[in-house]
Amino acid sequence: MIHPPAVCEKAQRLEHLLQRVEGGEALEQVCAALGLNVQTTDLPKLQARYEAGGRSWEALVNGRYGHPQKAHSALREWMYERKREDETLTARELAEEVGERFPVELSIGHVNYLLRKVELTRPPGRPPRRQTPTLPSPAPSDESLANAGLFFLEGAKQALGVAETVETCLAEACDRYQEAQPETPLRVTQSEPETNWHKLDHLLYLPVLGLTRPRDLYYYQGEGLKVLYGFTYKYLTLEHFLGQLTRLPVGYPLAEVLARCYSQAWYPGQDPLFLFADWHVKPHWTKQPAHSGHIVMWERVMPGTKQLLLNGPAGHLLGGWNHWVDTHLTHVLVDLEADLATKLQRPIAYTIVDSEAGGLPIAQRYAAAGRDYISVLPRQGNQRLAAFELLGEWEPVVGDPEREAVDARWKDPQKTQADPRRLVLMRLLGDTDPTRVYAGRIPTSLAAGEVPARFRQRWSHQERVIRQMVNGANLNANFGYTYREVSNRTQRRRWEEAQAAVEVNEHGLAEQEEALTNLRHKLASLRQSYGQTRAALVAEVEARQLELASRQEAGQTTRRCEQGLHSREQRLTALTARFQRRRRRLLEEIVRRRTRRSALRRELEERRATRDAIDTDSLCRERDLEKDQIMLDLQVLLTSLHDWARNHYFAPEWQRLELDTATEMIYRKPGRVRWGREEIEVVMDPYRYRDQQQAMEESCRRFNAAQVRWRDGRLLRIRVAREEKLQLCNCQGAIQT
């Protein structure tokens, strides 16, 4: 890019300044020599820009050519909001209000320029006379706007009591932030609650608009939420708003208060709840080193985020929490369950989890906490009937007469003593071995035949809900890419596994060395004892030979002497043979041990090389999950609103619609809105097919019977228009509705 010569010359002087300061010269002296005015606080920013630009002077070019930017982003957003609130404000009045709120003086022309960029300027001509603001007349709008079906979700929002919960949580988060950082203002989130809801709804209804992230609004050309608010926010406004929510932070506190709101709405009272818990793991595609875990949908180990989702009875969502991808259920589930019981102010009876919680460590954690859960053993290992001891009679499974279940325990006494779990076996009628083994701290109130039926509810009450969120609420999308550099836990675990393998080799090698030392001692001892025994026998043989010779010369009897000599010669021969056999066995064992030692040494060198090749010193990126948690709260909220709408408002034939299907059939349906003083009437466009038209009419009747009100207290009513039929006859050639 071509810059003015003066700007280029100043950037080059800044480059000389940075180079001389790096060489050790004082900043004041260099500034005086080069004619620059650089403060000590500005030096790190210049150095960062210089390094990021490849140490080129072009990176130091001032893009504004030295002109101050008075209208910063927060000022512009406030001015845009003020203009939307009162369209009759002139540029002069806006400039005066900006001067009162911010210590900035803007020219009228610059204000008009900024308003023109976002299409907020008034048509040319004399400004209209100011009128007393009144509510819009209830006259019907001739314009049919898309997404009129969102009023069903807005009604569910009021019925669930979400609005008050979210507003209170935001206010408390802002207060905590201001107490901790009083010098940093929050200008975006400190708007009127209605303005905050405008932005929250834009984030909430992104899937309904067919969008995934706020940045998709950059090129969005649809009608958006014009049916609700008369306008649609663009990318920058929502990104600033979401960024300030992340700074508060509000994601995890919001998940907790919404969980209490959902539990009281779906399950009023103080009765104990049983929960369904499961991970949803979404991948994070990055070329940078990051913590990794097993992603089931891709069948590979890669970076990602684990989301712990909790559902109550009948599958109603209670909340979701983000965790690092290398987190295990053993680390978080028991503590989260105990904390959730405190936050919900009601006991949790037990939790139903898949086979990931089928291990012994999580059973020990639950036993230590005194809590109950139901899981299932993975289909591996010895699960034959012979491995168990039955504790009762087989009984039919509830709702499945083709299978039967029974309580059992391990036949091995040691396993039974170390295992705190209750085991329930299930098998087909007529079979011998069980097909499933349910394990956990299963409540005694559940009979053996009830356990499989209760566990099977996971598929409809949780797995299906998760798939619904993936298809209709962008659950697989990632939000927020800010990160911090931390030690690589994945590499550390790999190093620990490699170190464990090295230690196994070292232990085996030490055993071989010890065995070789013992064998050498045995061989030396054998040789020594053989030599001593042989020498004694040889001496006895020689003595007998001399005695035999002397007796023969004297003519005495030699029979007993010959027998003694023969006996000692046989003993000497047997001793030598026995020594040879034992020596050969020891030498063969020594050769075998030496061969094994050589193999272990080679294997140890390879494993040490593998261990040392693992880089544990380099840092990796760990994503900040706060923004992702905020969007997860909104995804759970959208799914809960749809769940409430279909259970309380929709016709019976539509009460099993999943979120993506309902979005296409209902929530994106165009319609006209009449904003009256006492009520808001939504007239949905007619459906083409009779069954859908009748289902919508029944849904509108149910919705209107619930007497749902808008946030400001106005009654909210919905009806569907009927398709106009054209009658072709001479006498009544009119359009009949």
Secondary structure, 3 states (H helix, E strand, C coil): CCCCHHHHHHHHHHHHHHHHHHCCCCHHHHHHHHCCCCCHHHHHHHHHHHHHCCCCHHHHCCCCCCCCCCCCHHHHHHHHHHHHHCCCCCHHHHHHHHHHHCCCCCCHHHHHHHHHHCCCCCCCCCCCCCCCCCCCCCCCCCCCECCCCHHHHHHHHHHHCHHHHHHHHHHHHHHHHHHHCCCCCCCCCCCCHHHHHHHHHHHHCCCCCCCCCHHHHHHCCCCCCHHHHCCCCCHHHHHHHHHHHHHCCCHHHHHHHHHHHHHHHHCCCCCCEEEEEEEEEEECCCCCCECEEEECCCCEEEEEEEEEEEECHHHCEEEEEEEECCCCHHHHHHHHHHHHHHHHCCCEEEEECCHHHCCHHHHHHHHHHCCCEEEECCCCCCCCHHHEEECCCCEEECCEEEEEEEEEEECCHHHHHHCCCEEEEEEECCCCCCCEEEEECCCCCCCCCHHHHHHHHHHHHHHHHHHHHHHHCCCCCCCCCCEEEEECHHHHHHHHHHHHHHHHHHHHHHHHHHHHHHHHHHHHHHHHHHHHHHHHHHHHHHHHHHHHHHHHHHCCCCHHHHHHHHHHHHHHHHHHHHHHHHHHHHHHHHHHHHHHHHHHHHHHHHHHHHHHHCCCCCEEEEECCHHHHHHHHHHHHHHHHHHHHHHHCCCHHHCCCCHHHHHHHHHCCCEEEEECCCEEEEEECCCCCHHHHHHHHHHHHHHHHCCCECCCCCEEEEEECCCCEECCCCCCCCEEC
